[in-house]
């Protein structure tokens, strides 16, 4: 049994996160050269995609199971993301050029030094991000403006030796390198799940509880330990509607889950969903359609060790970086259909929100 859980864990984590990543490029190693602002911008699409995927597949019918009815199965999600989540504008507010020229202080900010700052996010290009400084003559011009404002004459600035010094300063501004992306077109996830009916006979209370998760496992030396669990409940609303033989199943569901990945990520995801659907049961065969609208959220704590290999004298090297962030998950709509043959249940649905998610479910079901 332990081996099966580990296999599921590897499918969920390695397949989802390590596609197109070399063994030496863990998530921590990808972000450890960035301070919190840029690290957050780099991983936000991943956090959003994880939240979108993990908040999917909770239901495949708006009708709860009967008392002690249940299903056990797997949910496979493919999360696609917009093109604008493949790159971001690197924050250079912490970068400055400070020089003293003939006793005159010169300060150029990062926005002037690096006008083009678009680099890959986690899902972006597999090429390393390179932020080139502005052209040498542009930087020289910016320095000359500050010198003129401080009273240095144009005659002095135009002298060959002076110009050579300015050119040397402008040419010393280094390029900034950022981690590559994974080049992933979608994020795949696999989740084991079980549901149990708690409907009460002769009473209008028809409900079920749902649980999913994988116990803590050691995925690899590079990633560390992985843990994932979640649960929720669904309550039918149509029995409380004072209309006899109400033709549509309506329910409300609330779901929560938590995931940890190595020492880098600890995330919480939640979904509050209003569900509706209709089923047609014919002895051993049943078909149904379902859909829903939902409010969702993803909150993540990130922790890693900062290490700037390009500057071994960086005072932040070796320090621990911590920050909290939220995914862009806010609202989703879902449409889907399912087919049951005897005790085998298969479903498929599509959700639209911050990301779009295709979910395929299959399992053993007794309703």
C-alpha positions as CSV (number, residue, x, y, z in Angstrom):
1,X,0.0,0.0,0.0
2,X,2.8,2.4,0.9
3,X,4.4,1.8,-2.5
4,X,1.1,2.6,-4.3
5,X,0.8,5.9,-2.4
6,X,4.4,6.7,-3.3
7,X,3.6,6.0,-7.0
8,X,0.7,8.4,-6.8
9,X,2.9,11.0,-5.2
10,X,5.5,10.7,-7.9
11,X,2.8,11.0,-10.5
12,X,1.3,14.1,-8.8
13,X,4.5,15.9,-8.0
14,X,7.3,14.8,-10.4
15,X,5.1,14.6,-13.5
16,X,3.4,17.9,-12.7
17,X,6.4,19.9,-11.6
18,X,9.5,18.4,-13.0
19,X,8.5,18.1,-16.7
20,X,11.3,19.8,-18.7
21,X,13.3,20.4,-15.5
22,X,16.8,18.9,-15.0
23,X,17.4,17.1,-11.7
24,X,19.6,20.0,-10.6
25,X,16.9,22.6,-11.1
26,X,14.6,22.3,-8.2
27,X,12.0,25.0,-7.5
28,X,14.1,26.4,-4.7
29,X,17.1,26.6,-7.0
30,X,15.1,28.4,-9.6
31,X,14.0,31.2,-7.2
32,X,16.9,31.4,-4.7
33,X,18.7,34.1,-6.7
34,X,15.6,36.4,-6.5
35,X,14.3,38.5,-3.6
36,X,10.7,38.1,-2.5
37,X,9.1,40.5,-5.0
38,X,10.5,38.8,-8.1
39,X,10.2,35.3,-6.6
40,X,6.5,36.0,-6.1
41,X,6.1,37.2,-9.7
42,X,8.0,34.2,-11.0
43,X,5.9,31.6,-9.1
44,X,2.4,33.3,-9.1
45,X,1.3,31.4,-12.2
46,X,2.3,28.1,-10.6
47,X,0.4,28.9,-7.4
48,X,-2.6,29.9,-9.4
49,X,-2.4,26.8,-11.6
50,X,-2.0,24.5,-8.5
51,X,-5.0,26.2,-6.9
52,X,-7.1,25.9,-10.1
53,X,-6.2,22.2,-10.4
54,X,-6.6,21.2,-6.8
55,X,-10.0,23.0,-6.5
56,X,-11.3,20.9,-9.4
57,X,-12.9,17.4,-9.5
58,X,-14.6,17.7,-6.1
59,X,-18.0,16.7,-7.6
60,X,-19.4,14.9,-10.7
61,X,-23.1,15.2,-9.7
62,X,-25.2,17.8,-7.9
63,X,-27.0,14.9,-6.2
64,X,-25.4,13.5,-3.0
65,X,-25.0,9.8,-2.5
66,X,-27.7,8.0,-0.5
67,X,-26.9,6.9,3.0
68,X,-23.6,5.0,2.9
69,X,-23.5,5.2,-0.8
70,X,-19.9,6.0,-1.9
71,X,-17.4,6.2,-4.7
72,X,-13.6,5.7,-4.8
73,X,-11.6,6.9,-7.8
74,X,-9.0,9.2,-9.3
75,X,-9.3,12.7,-10.7
76,X,-6.9,13.8,-13.4
77,X,-6.7,17.5,-14.2
78,X,-5.0,19.4,-17.0
79,X,-4.6,23.1,-16.2
80,X,-4.0,25.5,-19.0
81,X,-3.0,29.1,-18.4
82,X,-3.1,32.4,-20.4
83,X,-0.1,33.5,-22.4
84,X,0.3,36.5,-20.1
85,X,1.3,34.1,-17.3
86,X,4.4,33.0,-19.2
87,X,6.4,36.2,-18.5
88,X,6.6,39.1,-16.1
89,X,8.4,42.5,-15.8
90,X,11.3,42.0,-13.4
91,X,11.3,44.4,-10.5
92,X,14.6,46.4,-10.6
93,X,13.6,49.0,-8.0
94,X,16.4,47.7,-5.8
95,X,19.1,48.2,-8.4
96,X,21.0,51.5,-8.7
97,X,24.1,52.9,-10.1
98,X,25.9,55.2,-7.6
99,X,29.1,56.9,-8.7
100,X,31.0,60.0,-7.9
101,X,32.5,61.9,-10.9
102,X,34.9,64.7,-10.1
103,X,33.2,65.1,-6.7
104,X,29.7,65.1,-8.2
105,X,27.3,62.3,-7.0
106,X,25.5,60.4,-9.7
107,X,22.5,58.0,-9.1
108,X,20.7,56.2,-11.8
109,X,17.7,54.0,-10.8
110,X,16.9,50.5,-12.1
111,X,14.1,51.6,-14.3
112,X,16.4,53.9,-16.3
113,X,19.3,51.4,-16.4
114,X,17.1,48.5,-17.5
115,X,14.2,49.7,-19.7
116,X,13.3,46.2,-21.1
117,X,12.7,43.8,-18.2
118,X,10.4,41.0,-19.5
119,X,11.6,37.6,-18.3
120,X,10.0,34.1,-18.0
121,X,7.8,33.0,-15.2
122,X,7.8,29.3,-14.0
123,X,5.7,28.4,-17.1
124,X,7.6,30.6,-19.5
125,X,10.4,30.0,-22.0
126,X,13.1,27.4,-21.2
127,X,15.7,30.0,-22.0
128,X,17.3,31.9,-19.1
129,X,16.0,35.4,-18.7
130,X,18.4,38.1,-19.6
131,X,17.8,41.8,-18.8
132,X,20.2,43.9,-20.8
133,X,21.1,47.4,-19.6
134,X,20.2,50.4,-21.7
135,X,22.5,51.3,-24.6
136,X,25.8,52.8,-23.5
137,X,25.1,56.2,-25.1
138,X,21.7,56.3,-23.3
139,X,23.3,55.8,-19.9
140,X,26.0,58.3,-20.8
141,X,23.3,60.8,-21.7
142,X,21.5,60.2,-18.3
143,X,24.8,60.8,-16.4
144,X,25.4,64.0,-18.5
145,X,22.0,65.3,-17.6
146,X,22.7,65.0,-13.8
147,X,26.1,66.6,-14.2
148,X,24.6,69.5,-16.1
149,X,21.9,70.0,-13.4
150,X,24.7,70.2,-10.8
151,X,26.5,72.9,-12.7
152,X,29.2,71.0,-14.7
153,X,29.7,72.8,-18.0
154,X,29.1,71.2,-21.3
155,X,32.7,72.1,-22.3
156,X,34.1,70.0,-19.4
157,X,31.7,67.1,-20.2
158,X,32.7,67.0,-23.8
159,X,36.4,66.6,-23.2
160,X,37.7,63.3,-24.6
161,X,39.1,62.1,-21.2
162,X,35.8,62.9,-19.5
163,X,33.7,61.2,-22.1
164,X,36.0,58.1,-21.9
165,X,35.3,58.0,-18.2
166,X,31.6,58.2,-18.7
167,X,31.7,55.5,-21.4
168,X,33.7,53.2,-19.0
169,X,31.1,53.7,-16.3
170,X,28.2,53.1,-18.6
171,X,29.8,50.0,-20.0
172,X,30.3,48.5,-16.5
173,X,26.6,48.1,-15.9
174,X,26.0,44.4,-15.9
175,X,23.2,42.4,-17.4
176,X,20.7,40.7,-15.0
177,X,20.1,37.0,-15.3
178,X,16.9,35.3,-14.1
179,X,15.8,31.6,-13.9
180,X,14.4,29.9,-17.0
181,X,10.9,28.7,-17.1
182,X,9.8,25.1,-17.7
183,X,8.2,25.6,-21.1
184,X,5.1,23.7,-20.0
185,X,1.9,24.1,-22.0
186,X,-0.3,22.8,-19.2
187,X,0.0,21.6,-15.6
188,X,-1.1,17.9,-15.0
189,X,-2.4,16.7,-11.6
190,X,-3.7,13.4,-10.4
191,X,-5.7,13.2,-7.2
192,X,-7.2,10.1,-5.4
193,X,-10.6,10.8,-3.9
194,X,-13.4,9.1,-1.9
195,X,-17.0,10.3,-1.2
196,X,-19.5,8.9,1.3
197,X,-23.2,9.6,1.5
198,X,-24.8,10.8,4.8
199,X,-28.3,11.4,3.6
200,X,-30.9,10.7,6.3
201,X,-34.0,8.6,5.2
202,X,-37.4,10.3,5.8
203,X,-35.7,13.6,6.3
204,X,-34.9,16.4,3.8
205,X,-31.2,16.3,4.8
206,X,-29.2,14.8,1.9
207,X,-25.5,15.2,2.2
208,X,-22.1,13.7,1.5
209,X,-18.6,14.1,2.7
210,X,-15.5,14.0,0.4
211,X,-11.9,13.3,1.2
212,X,-8.7,13.2,-0.9
213,X,-5.0,13.2,-0.3
214,X,-1.6,11.4,-0.2
215,X,0.3,10.8,3.1
216,X,3.7,12.3,3.6
217,X,6.3,10.7,1.3
218,X,9.8,11.5,0.3
219,X,9.7,12.3,-3.4
220,X,13.3,12.8,-4.1
221,X,16.5,14.3,-2.5
222,X,16.1,17.4,-4.6
223,X,12.4,18.1,-3.7
224,X,12.1,16.6,-0.3
225,X,8.8,15.5,1.3
226,X,5.4,15.9,-0.2
227,X,2.1,15.9,1.7
228,X,-1.4,16.6,0.4
229,X,-4.8,16.2,2.0
230,X,-8.2,17.8,1.8
231,X,-11.9,17.3,2.5
232,X,-15.3,18.9,2.2
233,X,-19.0,18.4,2.3
234,X,-22.0,18.8,0.0
235,X,-25.7,19.5,1.1
236,X,-28.6,19.1,-1.3
237,X,-30.8,22.3,-1.4
238,X,-33.7,21.1,-3.7
239,X,-35.4,19.1,-0.8
240,X,-35.9,22.4,0.9
241,X,-37.5,24.1,-2.1
242,X,-41.3,24.0,-1.6
243,X,-42.1,22.8,-5.1
244,X,-43.2,19.1,-5.5
245,X,-41.0,17.0,-7.7
246,X,-38.5,19.8,-8.3
247,X,-36.9,18.8,-11.6
248,X,-33.3,19.8,-11.0
249,X,-30.8,18.7,-8.3
250,X,-29.2,21.7,-6.5
251,X,-26.5,21.5,-3.9
252,X,-24.0,23.7,-2.1
253,X,-20.5,22.4,-1.4
254,X,-17.5,23.6,0.6
255,X,-14.0,22.1,0.2
256,X,-10.6,22.7,1.7
257,X,-7.2,21.2,1.1
258,X,-3.6,21.7,2.1
259,X,-0.3,20.8,0.4
260,X,3.3,21.0,1.3
261,X,6.2,20.6,-1.1
262,X,9.7,20.1,0.3
263,X,10.7,23.1,2.4
264,X,9.6,25.7,-0.2
265,X,5.8,25.6,-0.4
266,X,3.0,25.3,2.0
267,X,-0.4,26.0,0.4
268,X,-4.0,26.1,1.4
269,X,-6.8,26.0,-1.2
270,X,-10.6,26.4,-0.8
271,X,-13.7,26.3,-2.9
272,X,-17.3,27.2,-2.1
273,X,-19.5,25.9,-4.9
274,X,-23.2,26.1,-5.9
275,X,-24.0,23.0,-8.0
276,X,-26.9,22.0,-10.3
277,X,-27.5,19.0,-12.4
278,X,-29.9,16.4,-13.8
279,X,-29.6,12.6,-14.0
280,X,-31.3,9.8,-15.8
281,X,-31.0,6.4,-14.2
282,X,-31.9,3.1,-16.0
283,X,-31.1,0.2,-13.8
284,X,-27.4,-0.5,-14.4
285,X,-26.9,2.5,-16.7
286,X,-27.1,6.2,-15.9
287,X,-26.2,9.5,-17.5
288,X,-26.1,12.9,-16.1
289,X,-25.1,16.5,-16.7
290,X,-23.9,18.9,-14.0
291,X,-22.4,22.3,-13.5
292,X,-21.6,24.9,-11.0
293,X,-20.3,28.3,-10.0
294,X,-17.8,28.8,-7.3
295,X,-15.7,31.1,-5.3
296,X,-12.1,29.9,-4.7
297,X,-8.9,31.0,-3.2
298,X,-5.2,29.8,-3.0
299,X,-2.9,31.0,-0.2
300,X,0.8,30.0,-0.2
301,X,3.7,30.4,2.2
302,X,7.1,30.4,0.5
303,X,10.4,29.8,2.2
304,X,13.8,29.5,0.7
305,X,17.5,30.4,1.1
306,X,18.7,33.4,-1.0
307,X,21.9,32.8,-3.0
308,X,23.3,35.1,-5.6
309,X,25.9,33.1,-7.4
310,X,26.7,36.1,-9.7
311,X,27.7,38.2,-6.7
312,X,29.3,36.3,-3.9
313,X,29.7,39.5,-1.9
314,X,25.9,40.1,-1.8
315,X,25.1,40.7,1.8
316,X,21.8,38.7,1.5
317,X,23.6,35.5,0.5
318,X,22.6,32.7,2.8
319,X,19.7,34.5,4.4
320,X,16.3,32.9,4.6
321,X,13.5,34.5,2.5
322,X,9.9,34.1,3.6
323,X,6.7,35.6,2.2
324,X,3.0,34.8,1.9
325,X,1.2,35.1,-1.4
326,X,-2.2,34.5,-3.0
327,X,-3.1,32.9,-6.3
328,X,-5.3,34.8,-8.7
329,X,-8.1,32.2,-8.3
330,X,-11.3,34.1,-7.5
331,X,-14.3,32.7,-9.4
332,X,-15.0,29.7,-11.6
333,X,-17.8,28.1,-13.7
334,X,-18.0,24.4,-14.4
335,X,-19.9,22.3,-16.9
336,X,-19.7,18.5,-17.2
337,X,-21.2,15.1,-17.8
338,X,-20.9,11.7,-16.4
339,X,-21.8,8.1,-17.4
340,X,-22.3,5.2,-15.0
341,X,-22.3,1.6,-16.1
342,X,-23.1,-0.8,-13.2
343,X,-20.6,0.4,-10.5
344,X,-18.1,2.0,-12.9
345,X,-18.4,5.8,-13.1
346,X,-16.7,8.1,-15.6
347,X,-17.0,11.9,-15.7
348,X,-15.5,14.8,-17.5
349,X,-15.9,18.5,-16.9
350,X,-14.4,21.8,-17.9
351,X,-13.9,24.8,-15.6
352,X,-13.2,28.4,-16.5
353,X,-11.6,30.9,-14.1
354,X,-8.2,32.4,-13.7
355,X,-7.0,29.2,-15.5
356,X,-9.0,26.7,-17.6
357,X,-9.1,23.1,-16.3
358,X,-10.1,19.9,-18.0
359,X,-10.9,17.2,-15.4
360,X,-11.4,13.5,-16.1
361,X,-12.7,11.2,-13.3
362,X,-13.1,7.5,-13.1
363,X,-13.8,5.1,-10.2
364,X,-16.0,2.6,-8.4
365,X,-19.4,4.0,-7.4
366,X,-22.5,2.9,-5.5
367,X,-24.9,5.7,-5.3
